[in-house]
Amino acid sequence: MSNKSRDITQASARPSSAGLVQALPLSFSRRQFLAAMSGLALVGCGGAATRSTISSTPGSQKAVEPSEPVGYAANHPAISYSDAFAVELSSDSARFHRPVSDIWGMEYVSPGSRARFVSNAESVVIQLHYSALLAMPSIYNGVGCVLVDGVLYTTFEQAYGYNGALDVRLDFIGMAPRLIEVLMPYAACVELKRVTLDAGASLLSAPARPAIRCGFYGDSITQGFNAAQVDQTWAYRLSAANNWQMLNGGYAGYPCMPEEGAIFAQTPVDLGIYTIGFNDFFTQTPLASFQANFSEWIRGYRSLLPDLKLYCITPTYSSVSRPIALEAYRQVMRDVLIALDDPMNVLIEGESLSDRDEAAFPDGIHPSDATALQIAEALAARISA
């Protein structure tokens, strides 16, 4: 479950007994990365670190290297957070939030949000907490990722219903600065508790994430189902290809909710992508109601974000059959955007983005990992910030 860089010897994820948003482009070379690191200021063992050692001798004070691992709380200034709508920080934890609350706890799911830092440690323990706030076992996916210098290093996971700690241990050969990023699962509630480094290691601030932030809105297809893990979702792959931050506001099972356009627009972004319509088709929302709801979603979004590009994607392929055909909902979206007559609203036909068969959509609704890559590549060729 890991891709190891050449200086990495081991990764393991094991249960423990125990706001704010900033990427290193994935195209950075190792040489460029090390050059960037050389200009960073060292953050020592003060602040929120749990241990520091000073010895006194007559006439002088001299720092002594700690002989035990040093823990840093989630709100330590060298640990940053990105690709998120919001994050609640305390000395106890970092918990991500999304703007739409519901009875299922979906606001605490934050697909692909990142906790980031740089360290030269040979041993790093990332202390996470899985909270059983998501009350929808049918949509659960608890696989998160750890990137080292922009490359997938290992994954971590816990089963649905687990409420407790998980330590993710990273072991390296040699002390050298490495960018470490923790990516949250696309369908689980996970908090960062602390980061523990081996004796004598340093904690530094990470380079900034890309300036462009893309808001992704919609249903389970936006959220990432049925990808094996968060870095296989089309929204993540598109964001990585275009060097964007990803703010994923996909909510599984949701139809077009007219009030949510204005809610999402309260979080500033540089462009938006709205993929909707399948659940309205699945539940057979009357076409007139869907038309009114979709129009209101767009108007509410534009009331706060009038000038950015909003790409509206009609439903992708599905083998599901209903009396009111899926194509009728696609046509409603076309008609609404024509009526609104705003050149900043851009229609993209979902069916045009990938193969259209059950091999590409194994459950008849959601793309396979290979199809998610197709969708991301097709969108990357059509979308600009």
Summary of the structure (lengths in Angstrom):
residues: 385
radius of gyration: 22.3
end to end distance: 33.4
largest distance: 87.7
contacts: 1335
relative contact order: 0.14
helix: 24%
strand: 29%
